[in-house]
Amino acid sequence: MSASLLLLHGDDGFGLDLALRDFAAEVDATDRVEISPTGTPDEAAIDRARLEAGTMGMFGAHLAVLRQPLRAAGRSTAATDRLLALVAELPDGAALALVEERPSRDITKPPALLKRLAAAIKERGGRAEQHDAPRRGELRGWIVSHAARLDVKIEVRAAHVLAERIGGQIWETDVERGEMTRIADSELRKLATYAGERPIGVDDVEALTTDTRPASVFAITNALDRREPAAAAEALRRALADGQPGLRILASLAGRVSDLIVARDLVAARTPTTEITRRIGRGNARVADRIVEAARRYRGDELERMLIGLFEADVAIKSNAMDEEPALVAWLGEHLLASRPG
């Protein structure tokens, strides 16, 4: 007899939950206990997982689930050793699942401990699975496939509109995608109940599904790059409605306008491409090219006034002369909505 071990990680919260459910069925778990760290590090949570995993069920497996094991380990060497020992010393017949839900923005940068944990689990005969949320353009396909699994009929166009309303077409990297599939599952079930025997259509989605696209600060700066005032205004409205801090938005705008000013100066001075890449692209040539292209859409005096306006808005907010939202809206109206391309 060997231990049943599984490491689940990724940013798709719904996908992780489904995989955990399947694992519980696979090991024939009659009951399960979930442990979550209350701080970081949290050796007590690791010790409890060890205790629960070592408990044998009378009529089936007793499944112990440790959520956010990397948080439980924190930066403590002792807690990290405890976590790895939990896997290495798991008794035969035990069932343990480790579930690490990660932010979408960090999904391409797996921590070293996650790799060590996966290796330790595989060494014990367990497995590691990564479940990432659909990226831009992928959610519609996921909705169609999931609808088939649920035996729900949906028109392709309706799936596209549903994906768009949930946020499937947003490409900015600061958007959290972890709940998109869970929302899609919930909406599909609601729409199927409404549609009955007929396929879900576009009218059904438009009538019953509210626009829940997540806000993105990057969407504001990207619209600024493209000199698209309406898109910038809509992105700002969404960000503020979503509770994004106004000062964070202001700092992002100031950083981008500063980059555009520097890009214009470097190009005017015939600076070598490698130096431009280093200065404004932080080593990324594609980013540098995009900023240089964006800078060409503005005159130098426009960018200088925009930066001064952001400084004045910052002072107004911090001195309580204006609230964050009206200060940002006023800046946008004066420097982007009311301006014309040079």
C-alpha positions in Angstrom: 0.0 0.0 0.0 1.3 3.5 -0.8 0.2 7.0 0.0 -2.1 9.0 -2.2 -0.6 12.4 -3.0 -1.6 15.2 -5.2 -0.3 18.8 -5.7 -2.7 21.1 -7.5 -1.6 24.6 -8.5 -2.5 27.4 -10.9 -4.9 30.4 -11.0 -8.1 28.6 -12.0 -9.9 28.4 -8.7 -12.9 26.5 -10.2 -10.6 24.1 -12.1 -8.6 23.4 -8.9 -11.8 22.6 -7.0 -13.0 20.2 -9.7 -9.6 18.4 -9.8 -9.8 18.1 -6.0 -13.2 16.6 -6.2 -12.0 14.1 -8.8 -9.1 13.2 -6.6 -11.4 12.6 -3.6 -13.5 10.2 -5.7 -10.3 8.5 -7.0 -9.0 7.7 -3.5 -12.5 6.8 -2.4 -12.5 9.4 0.4 -15.5 9.1 2.7 -14.6 12.3 4.5 -12.1 15.1 4.1 -10.8 17.9 6.2 -9.4 21.2 4.9 -6.7 23.2 6.5 -5.7 26.7 5.6 -2.9 28.7 7.1 -3.9 31.7 9.2 -0.6 33.5 8.8 2.8 33.0 7.1 4.6 31.0 8.1 2.1 28.7 9.9 3.8 25.6 11.1 0.7 24.7 13.1 -1.2 24.3 9.8 1.5 21.9 8.5 1.5 19.9 11.7 -2.3 19.6 11.6 -2.1 18.4 8.0 0.4 15.8 9.1 -2.0 14.6 11.8 -5.1 14.6 9.6 -3.3 12.8 6.8 -2.1 10.1 9.2 -5.7 9.5 10.3 -7.2 6.4 8.7 -10.9 6.3 7.8 -12.9 3.2 8.8 -14.8 2.7 5.5 -12.6 4.7 3.1 -9.8 7.2 2.8 -9.6 10.2 5.1 -8.5 13.0 2.8 -6.5 15.8 4.3 -6.3 19.0 2.1 -3.7 21.7 2.9 -4.6 24.9 1.0 -1.9 27.4 0.2 1.1 25.3 1.4 3.6 27.9 0.2 1.9 30.4 2.5 2.1 27.9 5.3 5.9 27.6 4.7 6.4 31.3 4.2 10.1 32.3 4.2 10.9 30.1 7.2 13.5 27.4 6.6 12.0 25.4 9.5 8.5 25.6 8.1 9.8 24.7 4.6 11.5 21.6 6.0 8.3 20.7 7.8 6.3 21.0 4.6 8.7 18.8 2.6 8.9 16.3 5.5 5.1 16.1 5.5 5.3 14.7 1.9 8.4 12.6 2.4 7.2 10.9 5.6 3.5 10.5 4.7 2.5 7.0 5.9 1.3 4.4 3.5 -2.5 4.4 3.1 -2.7 8.1 3.8 -4.4 10.6 1.4 -3.1 14.2 1.1 -3.8 17.0 -1.4 -1.9 20.3 -1.5 -3.8 23.1 -3.3 -1.8 26.2 -4.2 -4.0 28.8 -5.9 -1.8 31.5 -7.3 -2.4 35.1 -8.6 -2.8 35.3 -12.4 0.0 37.9 -12.7 2.5 35.5 -11.2 1.5 32.3 -13.1 4.5 32.3 -15.4 7.0 32.7 -12.5 6.7 29.5 -10.3 8.4 29.8 -7.0 11.4 27.5 -6.3 9.5 25.9 -3.4 6.7 24.9 -5.7 9.1 23.0 -7.9 10.7 21.3 -4.9 7.3 20.3 -3.6 6.3 18.9 -7.0 9.5 16.9 -7.1 9.1 15.5 -3.6 5.5 14.5 -4.4 6.5 12.7 -7.6 9.3 10.9 -5.7 6.6 9.5 -3.4 4.6 8.3 -6.4 2.2 11.2 -6.4 1.5 13.7 -9.1 1.4 17.4 -9.7 -1.3 19.1 -11.9 -1.4 22.7 -13.1 -4.8 24.3 -13.7 -4.6 27.7 -15.3 -7.5 29.9 -16.2 -8.2 30.5 -19.9 -6.2 33.4 -21.3 -7.5 36.0 -23.8 -9.6 34.4 -26.5 -9.7 31.0 -24.8 -12.7 31.4 -22.5 -15.3 31.0 -25.3 -13.8 27.5 -26.2 -13.8 26.6 -22.5 -17.5 27.6 -22.2 -18.5 25.5 -25.2 -16.6 22.5 -23.9 -18.0 22.9 -20.3 -21.5 23.3 -21.7 -21.1 20.0 -23.4 -20.0 18.4 -20.1 -23.1 19.8 -18.5 -25.2 18.6 -21.4 -26.2 22.2 -22.0 -26.8 23.5 -25.6 -25.4 27.0 -26.4 -25.0 28.8 -29.6 -21.4 29.7 -30.5 -22.2 33.4 -30.8 -23.9 33.3 -27.4 -20.8 31.6 -25.9 -18.7 34.5 -27.4 -20.9 37.2 -25.8 -20.9 35.3 -22.5 -17.1 35.1 -22.5 -16.8 38.8 -23.4 -19.1 39.8 -20.6 -17.1 37.8 -18.1 -13.8 39.2 -19.3 -12.4 36.6 -21.7 -11.2 39.1 -24.2 -9.2 41.3 -21.8 -5.5 40.8 -22.4 -3.9 43.1 -19.8 -1.6 41.1 -17.5 -2.8 42.7 -14.2 -6.2 41.2 -14.5 -7.0 38.3 -12.1 -8.6 35.5 -14.1 -9.0 33.0 -11.3 -12.8 33.2 -10.9 -13.7 33.5 -14.6 -14.5 29.8 -15.1 -16.5 29.6 -11.9 -18.6 32.6 -13.0 -19.0 31.0 -16.4 -20.2 27.7 -14.9 -22.7 29.6 -12.7 -24.0 31.6 -15.7 -24.3 28.5 -17.9 -26.4 26.8 -15.3 -28.6 29.9 -14.8 -29.0 30.3 -18.6 -29.8 26.7 -19.1 -32.6 26.8 -16.6 -34.0 29.9 -18.4 -33.7 28.5 -21.9 -35.1 25.1 -21.1 -34.9 22.6 -24.0 -33.7 25.1 -26.6 -30.1 26.2 -27.0 -28.9 29.3 -25.1 -28.9 32.3 -27.5 -27.4 35.7 -27.6 -30.6 37.3 -26.4 -30.6 35.1 -23.3 -27.1 36.1 -22.4 -27.8 39.8 -22.9 -30.9 39.6 -20.8 -29.5 37.6 -17.9 -25.8 38.0 -17.7 -24.4 41.3 -16.3 -21.1 42.7 -17.4 -18.6 41.5 -14.8 -15.4 42.2 -16.8 -12.6 42.8 -14.3 -11.0 46.2 -14.1 -7.4 46.8 -15.3 -5.1 49.7 -14.6 -3.0 48.6 -17.6 -6.1 49.1 -19.7 -6.0 52.8 -18.9 -2.3 53.2 -19.9 -2.8 51.1 -23.0 -5.6 53.3 -24.1 -3.4 56.3 -23.4 -0.7 54.7 -25.6 -3.2 54.3 -28.5 -4.6 57.8 -27.9 -8.1 56.4 -27.6 -9.9 58.8 -25.2 -13.2 56.9 -25.1 -11.4 53.6 -24.2 -9.3 55.4 -21.6 -12.5 56.9 -20.0 -14.2 53.5 -20.0 -11.2 51.8 -18.5 -10.9 54.5 -15.8 -14.6 54.1 -15.0 -14.2 50.4 -14.6 -11.1 50.6 -12.5 -12.7 53.1 -10.1 -15.9 51.2 -9.9 -13.9 48.1 -9.1 -12.2 49.8 -6.2 -8.8 50.3 -7.7 -7.0 53.0 -5.6 -7.0 56.4 -7.4 -3.4 57.1 -6.4 -2.2 53.8 -7.9 -4.0 54.7 -11.2 -2.4 58.2 -11.0 1.1 56.7 -10.4 0.7 54.4 -13.4 -0.4 57.2 -15.6 2.5 59.4 -14.5 5.0 56.6 -15.1 3.7 56.0 -18.6 3.6 59.7 -19.5 7.2 60.0 -18.2 8.2 57.1 -20.4 6.6 58.7 -23.4 8.5 62.0 -22.8 11.8 60.1 -22.4 11.1 58.1 -25.6 10.5 61.2 -27.6 13.8 62.8 -26.3 15.8 59.6 -27.0 14.5 59.2 -30.5 15.1 62.9 -31.2 18.7 62.5 -30.0 19.2 59.5 -32.3 19.9 57.2 -29.4 20.9 53.7 -30.3 18.0 51.1 -30.2 19.8 49.1 -27.5 20.0 52.1 -25.2 16.3 52.9 -25.8 15.4 49.4 -25.0 17.4 49.6 -21.7 16.0 53.0 -20.7 12.3 52.7 -21.5 11.7 49.0 -22.2 13.6 47.7 -19.1 15.4 45.3 -21.5 12.3 44.3 -23.5 12.6 45.4 -27.1 8.9 44.9 -27.9 7.9 47.1 -25.0 10.3 49.8 -26.0 9.0 49.7 -29.6 5.5 50.1 -28.4 6.3 53.1 -26.2 8.2 54.8 -29.0 5.3 54.3 -31.3 2.9 55.6 -28.7 5.1 58.7 -28.1 4.8 59.6 -31.8 1.1 60.2 -31.3 1.7 63.1 -29.0 3.5 66.4 -29.2 6.2 67.1 -26.7 4.4 70.1 -25.1 1.2 67.9 -24.8 3.1 65.3 -22.8 4.7 67.9 -20.6 1.3 69.4 -19.8 -0.1 66.0 -19.1 2.7 65.2 -16.6 2.2 68.6 -14.9 -1.5 67.9 -14.7 -0.9 64.6 -13.0 1.4 66.3 -10.5 -1.3 68.9 -9.7 -3.9 66.1 -9.3 -1.6 64.3 -6.9 -1.2 67.4 -4.8 -4.9 68.1 -4.9 -5.7 64.6 -3.7 -3.1 64.5 -1.0 -4.0 67.9 0.3 -7.7 66.9 0.4 -8.6 69.7 -2.1 -10.2 67.0 -4.4 -11.2 63.4 -4.1 -9.4 60.8 -6.2 -12.2 60.2 -8.7 -13.0 63.8 -9.7 -9.3 64.6 -9.8 -8.6 61.8 -12.3 -11.7 62.4 -14.3 -10.8 66.1 -14.6 -7.3 65.3 -15.7 -8.6 62.8 -18.3 -11.1 65.4 -19.6 -8.6 68.2 -19.9 -5.6 66.4 -21.3 -7.1 63.5 -23.4 -10.8 63.9 -24.1 -10.5 67.6 -25.0 -7.3 67.2 -27.0 -6.7 66.5 -30.6 -3.9 64.4 -32.1 -1.0 66.5 -33.2 
